[in-house]
Amino acid sequence: MKIFALSGSVREQSYNSGLLNALANISDKSLQFEIYKNLKSLPIFDPALADENTPQSVLAFKAFLAASDAVIISTPEYAHGVTGVLKNALDWVVNAPELVLKPVAVMSVSTSGLGGLRAQNALIMTLVAMNWNVVVEGSLNIPYASRRFNRDLSISDELTKKRMKISLDSLVRAAKDLR
Ligand SMILES: Cc1cc2nc3c(=O)[nH]c(=O)nc-3n(C[C@H](O)[C@H](O)[C@H](O)COP(=O)(O)O)c2cc1C
């Protein structure tokens, strides 16, 4: 079972990337958990290049997603939406037939009290438009990030660790059922 993850933040000390690393650390050894690290290398989306003359970095991104059994996307909320860098990446794969019905869990970590809920909702709408299979039970929302992470971005809070395990287990179960 391959779970591939994507952080909507390119910030070095990103809580969302920290969450994905923490999920990788708690994931069962039988899982292959990989985090995509090249979001910054994707060019600005141009529909004219989506089907032909597609940039190599975009082809690699598509292939990365296609090789997974399920995807986790964790994004910050920027101005009540997802980050531009994440939306740009998703625009490149909007019409990828090989990604249709891809099981995906939507997560958000925020320093605010709503935990990026609006960005999560916006992301769900985008993924539904792309015909991905949003696994609702796999979703996770972490508010007040500074209270739940240590300085090294490991998780400091037991309840958050339990919620992470429930989300990951739910996604894996759904992906197995959909195989
Ligand atoms: C440009 C910008 C806009 C933001 N807008 C929101 C927002 O609308 N709602 C919110 O809850 N947090 C907002 N934030 C706060 C981020 O969501 C928060 O700092 C989050 O932890 C960043 O994620 P990261 O640690 O993974 O980079 C914004 C931050 C930035 C830089």
The ligand as a Tripos MOL2 file, in Angstrom:
@<TRIPOS>MOLECULE
LIG
   31    33     1     0     0
SMALL
NO_CHARGES

@<TRIPOS>ATOM
      1 C1         -0.5950   34.9490    3.2090 C.3       1 LIG1
      2 C2         -1.1980   34.2560    4.4010 C.ar      1 LIG1
      3 C3         -2.5680   34.2310    4.5450 C.ar      1 LIG1
      4 C4         -3.1530   33.5480    5.6310 C.ar      1 LIG1
      5 N1         -4.5060   33.4820    5.7160 N.ar      1 LIG1
      6 C5         -5.0780   32.7450    6.7110 C.ar      1 LIG1
      7 C6         -6.4800   32.5630    6.7590 C.ar      1 LIG1
      8 O1         -7.2340   33.0570    5.9320 O.2       1 LIG1
      9 N2         -6.9990   31.7920    7.7540 N.ar      1 LIG1
     10 C7         -6.1890   31.1780    8.6980 C.ar      1 LIG1
     11 O2         -6.6970   30.4740    9.5570 O.2       1 LIG1
     12 N3         -4.8530   31.3200    8.6680 N.ar      1 LIG1
     13 C8         -4.2710   32.1110    7.7060 C.ar      1 LIG1
     14 N4         -2.9140   32.2360    7.6480 N.ar      1 LIG1
     15 C9         -2.1220   31.5820    8.6750 C.3       1 LIG1
     16 C10        -1.6200   30.2130    8.1950 C.3       1 LIG1
     17 O3         -2.6710   29.3750    7.8220 O.3       1 LIG1
     18 C11        -0.8330   29.5580    9.2990 C.3       1 LIG1
     19 O4          0.2670   30.3710    9.5980 O.3       1 LIG1
     20 C12        -0.3700   28.1560    8.9650 C.3       1 LIG1
     21 O5          0.1880   27.5810   10.1080 O.3       1 LIG1
     22 C13         0.6690   28.1270    7.8670 C.3       1 LIG1
     23 O6          0.8970   26.7970    7.5100 O.3       1 LIG1
     24 P1          2.3790   26.1970    7.4930 P.3       1 LIG1
     25 O7          2.8830   26.2720    8.9280 O.co2     1 LIG1
     26 O8          2.2060   24.7800    7.0480 O.co2     1 LIG1
     27 O9          3.2040   27.0130    6.5450 O.co2     1 LIG1
     28 C14        -2.3250   32.9320    6.5960 C.ar      1 LIG1
     29 C15        -0.9190   32.9960    6.4500 C.ar      1 LIG1
     30 C16        -0.3720   33.6500    5.3700 C.ar      1 LIG1
     31 C17         1.1350   33.6630    5.2120 C.3       1 LIG1
@<TRIPOS>BOND
     1     1     2 1
     2     2     3 ar
     3     2    30 ar
     4     3     4 ar
     5     4     5 ar
     6     4    28 ar
     7     5     6 ar
     8     6     7 ar
     9     6    13 1
    10     7     8 2
    11     7     9 ar
    12     9    10 ar
    13    10    11 2
    14    10    12 ar
    15    12    13 ar
    16    13    14 ar
    17    14    15 1
    18    14    28 ar
    19    15    16 1
    20    16    17 1
    21    16    18 1
    22    18    19 1
    23    18    20 1
    24    20    21 1
    25    20    22 1
    26    22    23 1
    27    23    24 1
    28    24    25 2
    29    24    26 1
    30    24    27 1
    31    28    29 ar
    32    29    30 ar
    33    30    31 1
@<TRIPOS>SUBSTRUCTURE
     1 LIG1         1 GROUP 0 **** ****
